[in-house]
Structure formats: C-alpha cells, structure tokens
Amino acid sequence: MTSDDLPYGFDAFDPDPLEFPAARSVERRPQTVAEFVRDMKETAEKLGRDDSTRGDVKMMSVAFKELRYALKVFSAYRLKRKVTVFGSARTKPDDPSFQQAADFGKQIAEAGYMVITGAGGGIMEAAHVGSGHEHSLGLNIMLPFEQSANPVMMKANERLVTLKYFFTRKLMFVKEADAVILFPGGFGTLDEGFEALTLVQTGKSHLFPVVCVDRPGGNYWKSWDQFIRAELLERRLISPDDTALYRVTDSVEEAVKEVVNFTRVYHSMRYVKGDLILRLHQTISQTLLEEIRKEFASFVVKGTIEQTAADPSESNEQHIVHLPRLRFRFDRRQLGRLRLMIDRINREGA
C-alpha cells in the first residue's frame, strides 16, 4: 500500500518527497508496493556494507519493525476518522481537565471518530474512558517511569501498540490523525503540539485542526497563545496567517465542533502534477467560487482556482473518486491562508 491509498493522506504531496524540485514536473509511473519493498531491501543491504555501528543498525532495525507493526494494527481502521489527544499523564481524576478530556472523548466518539492517545494515564486515560475501548487506539512508549497502558487500552489490547522510540510513535500520532487536541501538559505535550503545527505549517503533513483546550476559565493555553503572538508573531518569526492553524478554547463543545466542522464540506487534499487538489463532499456555488478566487488569489501561483472532477492519477482512491475537486497551482508557503479558505468553504459551501 502506498501513501496515496490512505483515505485522508499523510503524504498529501508528491509521491516521492525526496525528489529534487526540478524533477517534480516529470511525470513518472508511480512505484508499486513490490518496487518499494525491493528498494527497502536494497537499502538494508547497503547499510550492511556501510561503516555502520551495531547501535546504528539496531536502531534502524527496531524502528522499521515498530512502524511495520503499528501500520498493520492501524490498517484495520483506515477508513475511520481519528483524533489524537495529548495531555499530561500526571493529571488526576479530580482535575477539571480530566473530566473535560473524558467529555471530549465521549462526544467525538459519538460523532464517529476514534481516539488515539499515548495509552497512559491522566489525560490519555480520560480521553479513552470517554470514547470507550471500542473507539480507542493506543501508542504506548517504553519508559523507566510513569508510563504503562491504561485500563481501557488493556481491555482493547488488539488496538494497543507499544513502541521503544519516540520518533516512530510521533510519526504515527500525526500520520493517523484527522485532528490533534491538546490539553494542559508538560514538555511532551508542548513538544507534540509544536511538532503538529510545524508539520502543518511547512506542508509536510495534510491540513488538520489543532485545538488547545484550557480548563474552564483557565489560562494555560491562553498564556501560550499570548507568547506565540507577542514573541513569534511580533518578531515576524511566523506569518500572521499561521495563527489560523490552531484554536484555543475552554469549551469541549467548541473543540468537538472545530473538529467535526473541518470536514463539513472539505474532505482531503493531494498534490497531482504540481497542482493542489482539494477534495470536497459537494460542489460549491459559482458565486462562492468567484469570491474565493478573488479573496485568495495571492496564493495561486498560476491560473486560477478551478472546480473539477478527479484527475486520472487519483484512480487508486476509488472510494473518493466521485467527489468534486478544487484545483490550482498553490504557493506552498501559505498553508495558514489555505486553512482560512477551507474554513470559509466549510462555513458557506454547504
């Protein structure tokens, strides 16, 4: 299975992200699964011939095995939308954030989503308590302290993956996510939040909602947002539109609404022959199309935004080939502005 077979696409961009930019315009036959496997075998053989240490080879071997198994577990839920929830493992059941995470898990599961967490205690356990074991997926990490699978994931152990490396775990958290929800937490929570935003901002991942949930009346994420605006934005270290890539709220209902409404009209994205293609659940009116053409012309590199059918190269995604598309040549430095366009389509396009 290639990344293009994924329903919502972690790699929404060119089939081979390692290609030089000049080579991207060359139309080539996509590699088959068998060809990718052959390439991996050749790479492994080269590693054996290189001046690699035992530790380096062991790391790559373990990482490869971890990813293969994790992908196998998650493959059964490929057509289900999923939300990754982050937050402190140290949050106690009497903390308001614990109850919020449980409420969020319950409401988002009722909306048809599965909940992915690090499978530990605190916020992770709360989100799984809310969603229930049938709607829970866990990516546990081996640590010398704190981390063990929570009771919900112990019951749903066929959907529990235990990993040695943080980087393989972090890849799965984002690859499988249709949204990321952040409750208050420590270094790990901030790390995961910034990584999700970095991947979205730089276009290394598909677009998805990132929602920061404060306890009622709390200021954990409000203070974080103030820092982002006062230090990063004021110093021009990020673009003004980058703040559209996340939301801060203290309402579970608003967090659920943010996730669900993101796919009200918008479905997913993919790059084809250098063009960005947005797949929609339904066509939009000619009036709205003309309005977004004018409002968002700044990120269209060539031509204009066209409403089209699926490109022939998308035929490997038969379950969504019938969906209408918006197609245009996109300035990939303006993902925040693209998010604003998707928000407008979701508001006015239904």
N, C-alpha and C positions, 0 to 999 in steps of 0.2 A: 504493500500500500504506500502510495506517495502522499506528501503533504496536501496535494491538490484534492485528494479523496476525502479530506476532513470536511465535515459539514459546514463549519464556520471558519476553518482555515487559520492555523497558527502562522504558517508562512504564506501570507497573502500576496507575496510579491513574486519576483521572477523565480522559475523553477530551480535555478542554481544561484544562490546568493553570493557564491564565491567568484562568479564571473566578473571580468572587468567591465566597466560601464559600456565601453565601445562594442563589446561583444553581445550586449543585450538586445541589440536591434537585429541580430542574425537569428532567423527563425530556424529552430532545430527540432528534431523529433524528440519528445520527452523520453527520458530514460525509463525503462521498465523496472519492476521490482527486482527481477533476476539480475539486471545490469548493475543496480545499486548494490546488491549483495556481493556481486563479483568485485566491485570497487572496494567494498569494505574488507574483503578477503585480501586483496592486493595491498591495501594499506596496512593490515595486520602483518603481512609478510615483510613489508618494508620496515615496520617497527622492529621486527626481529633482526633485521640486517643492520639497523642503525646502531649507533653507540648509545643505546638506551640503558638506563639503570633498571635493576629489578623493581625498584619502587615506582618508577615511571610506568613500566609495563603493567605492573599490578594495578595501579590507579586506573589506567585506561581499560583494562580487562573488567574490573569491578564496575566502573561507570557504564560500560557497554551492557553488561549483564543486568544492571539495575534498570536501565532505560528500556531494554527489551521486555523485561517482566512487567514494568509499570505500564508500558504501552499495551501489552497483552491484557492486563486487568481492565484498563480503561476502554479498550476497543469494544467491549460489550455495550457501552453506553455512549457510543459515538454520536448517535442522533439525538441525544438528550442534552438540553442546555444545562450549563453548570455555573455555579457561583463559588469562587474561592473566598473563604473568610479567614482573616488574620486577626490576631489579638493576643494578649498576654496569657501564657499558661498559668500565671500566678493569680489570676482574677478569681476571687472567691464567690460562691453562690449567693452571698448576701450583697454583693456589689451590684449596683443598678445596671452596669454594663453587661453582667452575666445574664440578667433577665432580658435585656434588650437583644443580646445575641440569640437567646433561645426563641424569642418572639420573631426575630428576623428569619431564623431557620424554619420555623413553622409556616410563616407567611409565604416565604419564597418556595418552599416545597409544595404548598397548596397551589402556587402559580405554575407548577410543573417543572421546577428546576431541581437539580441535585446540588448538594452542598459538599464542597471539598474543603477540608482543613488539614492541619498538621497532625490530626488524630490524637493530640494530647489533651491535657486538662484545661481548666479555665475557660476562656472564650471559645476555644476549639470544641471542648465538650459541650458547652452550652448550645452552640450552633447545631451540633449533631443531636442533642436532646430534642431541640425544636423540630428539626427536619425528620427525625426518626431513622432507624437503621436502614430501612429500605431505600431512603433517599440520600444516604451518606456515603462518601468516599473519603478515604484517609491516606495521607502520605506521611508516615511516621519517620522520625530520624533517630539514629542511634546516638545517644548521649550518655555520658557517665553520671548524669544527674537529671532530675526533673521529668524527663520525657518518657512516658510509657503510654501505650494506647488506652484511650478512654473506654469506659464500659460499653458505649454504643458501638464503637468500632470493633471491640472484642466480639460482640454479637454478630457484626457484619464483617467478619474477618475475610470473607472472599472478596471484599472491596477494600482491603487494607494492604498497603504496600509499605514495607519498612526499608529505608534507604540508609546507606552509610554516608554519602556525600551530600552536602547542602546544594551544590550546583546542579546535580541531577534532580533533586527534589524541587528546586526553584524553577527549573525548566518545566516540569510537569505542572506546577501550580499555575503558571501563566499559559502554557500551551493549551490546557484543557479548559481555561476559564472563559466564560462569556461575560463576566463581571468580576471585579475584586472589591470586597468590602473590608474596611479597616476599622476595628475597634481599638481603644487605647491599649498600648503595649510597650514593650521595651525596645532594645536595639533591633531584635529580629523583626518586629512589626514594622518599624521605620525602614529597615533595610528592604523588606518585601514591598512596602508601599512605594519607595523611591525607585526600586527596580521596575515595578509595573509601569510607573509613569515614564521612566526612561525608555522602556521598550516601545510604549505607545508613541511618545514624543518623537522618537527617532525613526519610527516606521519599521522597527524590527519585529513588531507584532501587529496583529489586527487591532482595530479600534474596539475598545470595550469600556463600559462605565467603571470608574474608580470612585467609590463613595466612602467618605470618612465619617464615622458615626460617633458623636460625643454622647456621654450620658446626659439625661435631661438637664438642661441648664449648664452643662459642663463647658470647659474651655480647653480641653486637651488639643483637639483638632483645630479649634478656633485660633489658639495661640500659634499652632503650626502654620496655619494659613496666613496669619499676620506676619510671621517670619518669612514665608515664601514671598509675600507681596512687598514687604519692607526691605528685604535684603536681596533676593534674587531678581525680582521684577524691577525694583528701583535702580539696581546696578546694571540692568539690561543683560543679566545672565540668562534670562529666559525671555520669550516673546510674550506680549500681553495676552495673545490668544491661548497660550499654553495653560493658563488658569482655567480654561474651559474643559481641560482634560480630567478634572476631578470636581467633586462636590463635597461640601461639608454640611452636615445636618445633625440634629439631636433627635430626629424622629425616625423610628423604624419604618413607619408607613411611607415616609418620603424616600427612604433608602430603597424600599421594595419598588415603589413607583418609578424611581430612577432606573432601576434595572429592567423592569418589565416594559416601560415605555421606549427604551432604546431600540427595541425590535418591533415597535408598533407598525411602522412602515418599512424601515430599513431591515435588511436581512443579514448581509455579509458583504465582504469586499474581496477583490482579487485583481492582480495586475495581469494583463494579457497584451503581449506585443507592445509593451511600453505604456499602455493606457490603463488608467484605473477604472475598474468596473464595480459599481455599487449595485448589488442585487436587492430588489425591493419586493415586498409582498404584493404590491399592486402598483399600477401606473399612477403617476401624478398628473394633475391637470396642466394644460398648456399654460394657463395663467401663472401657476406656481413655478413651472419650469422657466418661464421668461423672467420671473422675479429673481430666482436663484442664479440664473445666468448673469444678471446684472450685479447682484449683491456679492457674488463670489468669483467674479471674473479675474480677480487678482491672482488666484492660484491655478488658473487654467493657462498652461504654457503655450498651447497651440489650439486653434479652432475654438470650439465651444462645447458646452455640456449637451450631449445628445441622449434621447431616450431610445433605447434599442432592445433587441432580443439578445439571447445568449450568443456568444461567439462560438464557432465550431470547435475551438480548442477547449471549451468548457463541457464537452460532451461526456467527460468522465464523471461528471456530477449530475447524474440523471435525475436525482431526487429534487433538484432545484433548477433544472434546465428550462422549465416553463416560466420561471419568474422574469418579470421585466427588469431592465437594467438602465442605469445612467452610466454613460461612458465619456471620458475626457482625458486629456493629457495633463497630469497633475504635477504641480510643484511640490515635491515630497518634503520640503522643509516647513510646510504649513499644515501639519496634522491638527493643531488646535483649531484652526479655522475650518478645516474639514469637519471636525466634530460639531462646530456651530451649524454648518449646513445640514448635517444629519439631524440635529435637534430640530431644526426648522421643518425639515421634511416630515419628521415624526409628529410634530405639532399640527401641521397644516395639510399634510398629504393624505390623511385617512378619509 
